[in-house]
Amino acid sequence: MKDFMDYGFMLQNKAGERLYNEYARDLAIIDYHCHLPPSEVAEDKVFESMTKIWLDGDHYKWRAMRANGIPEKYCTGDAPDEEKFNKWAETVPHTLRNPLYHWTHMELQRPFGINKLLDPSTASEIYNNCNEMLRTRDFSARNIMRNMNVRLVCTTDDPANSLEHHIRIRNDGFEIKVLPTFRADKSMAVENPETYNKYLDTLEQASGISISEFDDLMAALKSRHDFFHEQGCLLSDHGLETFYAADYTQAEVTQIFRTVRSGKPLTGEMILKFKSAMLYELALMDHEKGWTQQFHIGALRNNSTRKFRQLGADKGFDSIGDLPVAQSMSKFLDRLDMENRLAKTILYNLNPADNAVMATMAGNFNDGSTPGKMQFGSGWWFLDQKDGMEDQINTLSNMGLLSRFVGMLTDSRSLLSYPRHDYFRRILCNLLGNDIEKGEIPADYDLVGSMVKNICYHNAREYFGFKV
C-alpha cells in the first residue's frame, strides 16, 4: 500500500514512475489558458494571507464549502480571512475523492513544503506558517512563478482591456512571458440591451471609434485585435453554450445591431443570427493574424437566479449544459474551411457526452498544413480531474493523435494552481506506463518518453509559436 502523496502519487506502475521521473517531472510549464489577474504579476504582489491568494475568487472551493453547509459569508462574504480559511479547513476532509483534496495538498507541498493534511486540527499552524512565508519577497507573485518553473502564461482579456499590466511586465524585463488572450464574449452578449450598450460605450472609449452601426463594431474590434497582436497576443478564446452557425444576411445583421443599439430587446432568432455573424467575423481576424482560436463549449451559467442577483457571475453557480453541438460546430468550421480561412483551433467540451463528437470533429478539418492543427482540448472545468483527463486522453488516442496534443493548462485565477500541470503529467505517465506493462505499446522509453515531453511542453511551444 502506498502512502498518500508520496513520490509515486498517481503512478500505479513502475513504467509510469520511470516516464514521470525521467521525462515529465522537471519540464517547465507553459500555461496557455488561465484567468490569472495580470495586475498581480505586474506589481509583483506580496499576499497578506492564504485566504487572499488561495480562497478569494475560487468558485471550486466555494461550491464545496456551500455543499458542506458553510454560510456564504465565509465564501464570498466579509468574514475575516482566518475564519474563512478555518471554514475551508473544516471542509477539506469532506472533499475526499474530489480533486480538490488532491489539489489542496499538492498546493501545500509546492511551493510551501507542507506535507501535513489540512483539517481543523492543523488549520491554525498551516495558516500561520503559510502566511509567514507569503509575506516575504521569496513568495511574491513573480517568485512563485519562478519557483514553479513557469516559462509562459496566457491570461484572458476583454478587447477593451488596456493591457497596461502586460506592457508593464514586458517593460520590466520579467523573464517569464505573460501574454494576453482576446476574449470577445461581451461584444456578442446582446441578450440584455442595457448591459450590452454600456459595454459598447467602454469599447468605444478603448478603440477611439464611435459605434452606431455593425460595421463600426467590427472596426472597433479589429482595432483592438490589432492592438492585442502588437502586444504579443497569439490566441483568442470564446466561452459559449454551443456553436452559432445560423444563416443570415448582412442586411439582417445590420438591422439587428441597430435594434439592440437603440435599447430594444431582440428575439431568439435575431440573437442567434447576430452571434453567428460575430463568431464568423472574429474567426476571420484570428486566421488573418495566424492566431489560435479556442472554443470552450457547454457551460450553463448562473443557474441560481437568486444568487446571481445577490453575488453576480462566476461565483460557483454554473453547471454542465446539454445543448446540441455537432451540427452547428460542423457548419461553422466548414464555412471557414471552404474559404481556406480556418485558423488553428482548440475545442474544449464541458459535457463528457461530447468527447467523441469533439475529437472526431477536430479530425474532419486537419489539412496537413500544421501538425495537430485541430485540437481536442484538455479536460476543462468539471472534467479537470482524474477521470475527465483519462477520458480525454483515451478519446483523443482512439480518434486522433495523442502525440500532437498541446497538453494541460490551469484555467485558474490563482498563482498556486500550477501543480495541476504536475497532476496531469502523473496521470498521463501512469496511463502510458500501464500500456507498456500490458505490452500494448513498446517498452521503448526514448519513443514514449519523447511523446511525454512533447505533450507536456514542446508541442505547445511549437503549436502556438511561443518564443520560450
C-alpha distance (Angstrom), angle and dihedral (degrees) to the residues before:
residue distance angle dihedral
M1 . . .
K2 3.79 . .
D3 3.78 123.7 .
F4 3.80 117.2 -115.0
M5 3.82 113.2 -90.7
D6 3.81 94.5 -1.7
Y7 3.79 123.5 149.4
G8 3.81 89.9 -77.8
F9 3.82 95.6 51.3
M10 3.84 110.1 156.3
L11 3.83 89.5 -2.2
Q12 3.78 107.9 112.5
N13 3.80 100.1 172.9
K14 3.79 138.5 44.3
A15 3.80 94.1 -117.4
G16 3.79 90.7 54.8
E17 3.79 90.9 49.4
R18 3.80 90.0 52.5
L19 3.81 93.2 48.0
Y20 3.79 91.4 49.2
N21 3.80 97.8 44.7
E22 3.80 97.9 41.3
Y23 3.80 101.6 35.3
A24 3.82 114.1 16.1
R25 3.78 113.1 27.2
D26 3.79 100.8 74.3
L27 3.80 99.8 37.8
A28 3.79 117.5 122.7
I29 3.80 120.2 -112.3
I30 3.79 128.0 -108.8
D31 3.81 106.6 -172.6
Y32 3.79 100.6 -170.8
H33 3.82 96.8 173.5
C34 3.79 124.0 38.9
H35 3.79 141.3 126.3
L36 3.80 96.1 -131.9
P37 3.82 111.6 150.4
P38 3.83 103.5 -115.6
S39 3.81 88.8 -151.6
E40 3.81 89.2 71.9
V41 3.80 90.9 58.2
A42 3.80 94.1 40.5
E43 3.80 92.8 55.8
D44 3.82 92.2 35.7
K45 3.77 86.7 -127.1
V46 3.79 122.2 -142.5
F47 3.79 109.3 -152.3
E48 3.77 120.5 -136.2
S49 3.79 95.9 -150.6
M50 3.79 146.6 3.3
T51 3.78 88.2 -108.7
K52 3.79 91.6 61.4
I53 3.82 95.8 49.1
W54 3.81 99.7 31.8
L55 3.80 111.8 28.7
D56 3.79 107.0 26.9
G57 3.79 109.3 94.6
D58 3.82 95.1 5.5
H59 3.79 106.1 128.2
Y60 3.82 90.9 176.6
K61 3.80 90.3 65.0
W62 3.80 93.0 40.7
R63 3.81 91.5 55.7
A64 3.80 90.7 51.4
M65 3.80 92.5 47.3
R66 3.80 92.6 50.4
A67 3.81 89.9 48.2
N68 3.82 86.9 53.2
G69 3.80 91.4 55.2
I70 3.80 97.0 -102.3
P71 3.85 112.9 153.3
E72 3.81 118.6 -116.9
K73 3.80 94.4 -110.8
Y74 3.81 88.2 72.0
C75 3.82 92.1 50.3
T76 3.80 111.5 40.7
G77 3.80 96.4 -10.2
D78 3.78 135.9 96.2
A79 3.81 101.2 -90.9
P80 3.84 114.0 135.5
D81 3.80 115.6 -86.7
E82 3.80 95.8 -111.5
E83 3.79 92.3 50.2
K84 3.81 89.9 51.9
F85 3.79 90.5 50.1
N86 3.80 91.5 49.0
K87 3.80 90.4 52.4
W88 3.80 89.6 51.8
A89 3.82 89.8 48.9
E90 3.80 87.8 50.8
T91 3.81 89.2 53.5
V92 3.82 99.1 44.9
P93 3.85 97.0 79.3
H94 3.80 87.6 54.8
T95 3.81 91.3 56.6
L96 3.82 94.1 72.1
R97 3.83 108.2 144.2
N98 3.78 90.8 16.7
P99 3.82 113.6 107.9
L100 3.80 87.8 -121.7
Y101 3.79 88.6 74.4
H102 3.79 90.9 56.9
W103 3.81 95.6 40.8
T104 3.80 92.2 48.4
H105 3.77 94.3 55.8
M106 3.81 94.8 38.9
E107 3.80 88.8 54.1
L108 3.80 91.3 49.8
Q109 3.81 90.1 50.6
R110 3.80 91.7 50.3
P111 2.93 124.4 66.7
F112 3.83 96.2 -2.4
G113 3.81 100.9 48.3
I114 3.82 91.7 -133.7
N115 3.81 115.3 146.9
K116 3.79 99.9 174.4
L117 3.79 121.4 109.4
L118 3.80 113.5 -107.3
D119 3.80 113.1 -122.5
P120 3.82 135.5 126.4
S121 3.81 92.2 -76.4
T122 3.82 93.6 56.1
A123 3.82 99.3 31.3
S124 3.81 98.2 96.7
E125 3.81 94.4 46.5
I126 3.82 94.0 46.4
Y127 3.80 93.2 44.0
N128 3.80 93.5 51.2
N129 3.80 95.0 42.8
C130 3.80 93.0 49.0
N131 3.79 92.1 45.4
E132 3.79 90.6 52.2
M133 3.80 90.4 53.6
L134 3.81 93.9 42.7
R135 3.78 92.6 56.5
T136 3.80 91.8 60.7
R137 3.80 124.5 84.8
D138 3.81 89.0 -116.8
F139 3.81 86.6 73.3
S140 3.77 99.5 43.6
A141 3.79 116.1 129.8
R142 3.79 94.2 -96.2
N143 3.78 94.4 44.2
I144 3.81 92.1 50.9
M145 3.80 87.4 54.9
R146 3.79 90.6 48.8
N147 3.79 91.5 47.5
M148 3.80 90.8 52.2
N149 3.84 92.1 50.9
V150 3.80 94.5 -116.9
R151 3.81 116.8 171.2
L152 3.80 102.6 176.1
V153 3.81 141.3 -0.4
C154 3.78 132.2 -170.8
T155 3.79 115.9 -150.1
T156 3.82 125.7 -158.3
D157 3.81 114.3 -110.7
D158 3.78 138.7 177.7
P159 3.84 116.8 -124.2
A160 3.82 89.5 -115.7
N161 3.81 91.2 58.1
S162 3.80 112.8 116.9
L163 3.84 91.1 -143.1
E164 3.81 86.6 -142.0
H165 3.80 91.3 144.2
H166 3.81 93.3 51.6
I167 3.78 89.4 49.5
R168 3.79 91.9 49.8
I169 3.81 91.9 49.2
R170 3.79 90.9 51.8
N171 3.80 94.0 44.5
D172 3.81 90.0 50.5
G173 3.80 88.5 61.1
F174 3.82 93.2 -122.9
E175 3.78 104.6 176.5
I176 3.83 94.8 -141.3
K177 3.80 110.0 78.2
V178 3.82 117.7 -127.8
L179 3.81 108.8 -169.8
P180 3.81 129.8 -178.9
T181 3.80 126.8 -120.2
F182 3.82 120.8 -147.8
R183 3.85 108.0 -122.3
A184 3.82 108.2 176.6
D185 3.83 99.1 172.4
K186 3.81 93.7 123.0
S187 3.80 91.1 56.6
M188 3.83 87.9 61.9
A189 3.81 98.6 41.8
V190 3.80 99.5 104.2
E191 3.82 95.8 147.9
N192 3.80 91.1 98.5
P193 3.85 109.7 42.2
E194 3.81 94.5 -167.9
T195 3.80 94.6 52.9
Y196 3.79 91.5 40.1
N197 3.80 94.6 53.3
K198 3.79 91.2 48.5
Y199 3.78 87.9 54.1
L200 3.81 91.9 49.8
D201 3.79 88.8 54.0
T202 3.80 87.8 57.1
L203 3.80 91.4 47.5
E204 3.81 90.0 50.4
Q205 3.77 90.4 55.5
A206 3.80 93.5 47.4
S207 3.80 95.0 47.2
G208 3.80 99.8 34.8
I209 3.82 88.6 -131.6
S210 3.81 123.3 122.3
I211 3.82 108.7 -128.4
S212 3.80 115.0 -149.9
E213 3.82 100.6 126.0
F214 3.80 134.5 42.2
D215 3.80 90.6 -109.0
D216 3.81 88.1 55.8
L217 3.79 90.1 53.8
M218 3.78 91.5 51.9
A219 3.81 91.4 47.0
A220 3.80 90.2 51.8
L221 3.80 92.3 48.9
K222 3.80 91.3 45.7
S223 3.80 89.4 52.2
R224 3.81 91.0 52.2
H225 3.81 91.4 43.3
D226 3.82 88.3 55.2
F227 3.81 90.7 48.0
F228 3.82 92.5 50.4
H229 3.80 89.1 50.2
E230 3.80 90.4 52.9
Q231 3.80 88.2 54.3
G232 3.80 92.8 55.1
C233 3.81 100.9 -92.6
L234 3.80 113.7 159.0
L235 3.82 102.4 165.3
S236 3.77 141.4 56.2
D237 3.77 127.3 -163.2
H238 3.79 138.1 -160.1
G239 3.79 128.9 -166.4
L240 3.81 105.8 -156.5
E241 3.80 138.4 164.0
T242 3.81 87.4 -138.2
F243 3.80 139.2 -28.0
Y244 3.80 118.8 -70.1
A245 3.79 116.8 -140.5
A246 3.81 108.5 145.5
D247 3.78 119.8 150.1
Y248 3.80 114.0 -103.5
T249 3.78 142.2 159.9
Q250 3.77 125.6 -130.2
A251 3.79 89.4 -117.6
E252 3.80 90.6 55.3
V253 3.80 93.0 50.6
T254 3.79 91.5 47.3
Q255 3.80 91.0 53.6
I256 3.81 92.9 44.2
F257 3.79 89.9 54.4
R258 3.80 91.9 49.1
T259 3.79 89.1 52.0
V260 3.77 95.4 52.1
R261 3.81 92.5 41.0
S262 3.80 88.2 56.8
G263 3.80 88.5 56.5
K264 3.79 97.4 -107.8
P265 3.83 121.0 136.2
L266 3.80 121.2 -110.2
T267 3.79 129.9 -133.0
G268 3.80 120.2 -117.2
E269 3.80 90.6 -104.6
M270 3.81 91.6 51.8
I271 3.82 91.7 49.7
L272 3.81 91.5 51.0
K273 3.81 93.2 49.0
F274 3.81 92.1 48.0
K275 3.80 94.1 48.6
S276 3.81 90.8 46.8
A277 3.79 90.7 54.6
M278 3.79 92.7 46.0
L279 3.79 94.5 49.1
Y280 3.79 90.8 51.1
E281 3.81 95.1 47.6
L282 3.80 92.6 48.1
A283 3.81 89.9 49.7
L284 3.81 89.7 55.1
M285 3.81 90.2 54.4
D286 3.82 90.7 51.9
H287 3.79 92.8 50.4
E288 3.80 91.9 48.5
K289 3.81 90.6 55.2
G290 3.81 96.3 41.9
W291 3.81 90.8 -117.5
T292 3.79 127.7 150.7
Q293 3.81 115.5 -115.4
Q294 3.81 119.4 -146.8
F295 3.80 125.5 -159.6
H296 3.80 120.1 -164.2
I297 3.80 103.8 -166.6
G298 3.77 134.0 -173.2
A299 3.81 112.4 32.0
L300 3.80 118.0 139.5
R301 3.78 101.7 -155.6
N302 3.80 136.9 -157.0
N303 3.80 95.3 9.2
S304 3.81 93.8 167.3
T305 3.79 104.9 68.2
R306 3.79 90.5 -173.1
K307 3.82 92.6 55.3
F308 3.80 92.6 41.6
R309 3.79 90.2 56.0
Q310 3.79 90.7 45.8
L311 3.82 101.1 41.8
G312 3.82 109.5 11.3
A313 3.80 129.8 -132.0
D314 3.83 129.2 -28.5
K315 3.79 95.5 31.3
G316 3.80 98.9 122.4
F317 3.80 104.2 -81.9
D318 3.82 98.2 111.8
S319 3.79 126.8 106.3
I320 3.79 144.2 175.1
G321 3.81 115.1 -65.0
D322 3.78 127.0 -152.0
L323 3.80 106.2 -151.6
P324 3.83 117.1 144.0
V325 3.79 111.1 -95.2
A326 3.82 113.7 167.3
Q327 3.81 102.8 76.9
S328 3.80 97.4 44.9
M329 3.81 91.9 42.9
S330 3.80 90.9 52.1
K331 3.80 92.4 47.8
F332 3.81 92.8 48.8
L333 3.80 95.6 47.4
D334 3.82 93.2 41.2
R335 3.81 93.1 54.4
L336 3.79 90.4 55.1
D337 3.80 92.7 42.4
M338 3.82 93.1 51.2
E339 3.81 87.8 56.3
N340 3.82 90.6 45.0
R341 3.82 88.3 -121.5
L342 3.78 101.1 114.3
A343 3.80 110.1 129.3
K344 3.79 124.6 -149.5
T345 3.78 103.9 -71.8
I346 3.80 139.0 -160.0
L347 3.81 118.2 -162.2
Y348 3.82 118.3 -158.9
N349 3.79 121.6 -176.6
L350 3.79 127.2 -163.6
N351 3.80 96.6 -166.9
P352 3.82 107.7 74.8
A353 3.80 88.6 -150.7
D354 3.82 86.5 71.6
N355 3.82 96.6 57.9
A356 3.80 96.3 102.6
V357 3.79 91.9 39.3
M358 3.80 91.3 56.0
A359 3.80 95.3 42.8
T360 3.80 94.4 49.7
M361 3.81 93.5 41.8
A362 3.80 90.2 55.0
G363 3.80 89.4 54.0
N364 3.80 91.8 55.3
F365 3.79 93.0 68.3
N366 3.79 105.0 40.5
D367 3.78 106.1 118.7
G368 3.80 105.3 177.9
S369 3.80 93.2 -104.0
T370 3.81 95.2 110.0
P371 3.81 130.7 12.7
G372 3.78 106.8 -104.8
K373 3.79 93.2 0.3
M374 3.81 90.9 162.5
Q375 3.80 111.5 47.8
F376 3.79 131.8 -164.2
G377 3.80 96.3 -145.1
S378 3.77 130.1 -132.0
G379 3.79 124.9 -84.3
W380 3.80 105.6 -69.6
W381 3.82 132.8 -152.4
F382 3.81 107.2 -43.3
L383 3.82 88.1 20.6
D384 3.81 92.9 51.5
Q385 3.81 93.0 105.3
K386 3.80 139.5 85.1
D387 3.81 98.2 -79.0
G388 3.81 92.5 41.0
M389 3.80 93.2 49.5
E390 3.78 92.7 46.5
D391 3.80 91.4 48.5
Q392 3.81 91.6 49.9
I393 3.80 92.3 47.4
N394 3.82 92.8 47.1
T395 3.81 93.9 45.9
L396 3.79 91.9 48.9
S397 3.82 90.6 46.3
N398 3.79 91.9 52.4
M399 3.80 97.6 43.5
G400 3.79 106.1 26.3
L401 3.80 142.1 5.0
L402 3.79 114.0 -58.8
S403 3.80 88.0 -174.1
R404 3.84 90.2 67.9
F405 3.82 95.1 49.2
V406 3.82 114.7 126.5
G407 3.78 93.1 -142.4
M408 3.77 138.1 -142.7
L409 3.80 137.1 -13.6
T410 3.81 134.9 -177.0
D411 3.84 101.9 -126.8
S412 3.81 82.3 -161.7
R413 3.79 139.9 135.6
S414 3.82 93.1 -149.5
L415 3.79 132.0 86.9
L416 3.80 87.8 -145.0
S417 3.82 94.8 64.9
Y418 3.80 98.9 84.0
P419 3.85 92.6 101.0
R420 3.80 85.8 74.4
H421 3.80 85.6 78.9
D422 3.81 89.1 55.9
Y423 3.80 89.8 47.6
F424 3.80 90.1 55.1
R425 3.81 92.5 45.8
R426 3.78 91.9 53.3
I427 3.81 91.8 49.0
L428 3.82 92.1 47.8
C429 3.80 93.3 48.5
N430 3.79 92.0 46.4
L431 3.81 91.8 53.7
L432 3.79 93.4 47.8
G433 3.79 91.9 43.0
N434 3.78 90.2 53.2
D435 3.81 89.3 52.3
I436 3.82 89.8 51.8
E437 3.78 93.3 50.2
K438 3.80 91.8 48.7
G439 3.80 90.3 50.6
E440 3.81 92.1 -117.4
I441 3.81 93.8 123.9
P442 3.83 127.9 22.7
A443 3.80 120.5 -83.8
D444 3.80 86.0 -125.5
Y445 3.79 102.7 133.9
D446 3.78 94.2 -173.5
L447 3.81 89.5 55.8
V448 3.80 98.4 43.0
G449 3.80 94.3 34.2
S450 3.79 90.6 53.8
M451 3.80 89.2 54.5
V452 3.82 90.0 50.0
K453 3.80 91.8 52.3
N454 3.80 91.5 48.0
I455 3.80 94.3 49.9
C456 3.80 93.4 45.8
Y457 3.82 97.8 46.0
H458 3.80 123.8 -21.5
N459 3.82 99.6 59.7
A460 3.80 92.4 56.6
R461 3.79 92.3 48.1
E462 3.77 92.8 51.7
Y463 3.82 97.9 37.8
F464 3.81 96.4 51.8
G465 3.79 94.6 35.3
F466 3.81 94.0 -121.3
K467 3.77 113.6 173.8
V468 3.81 98.5 -139.6
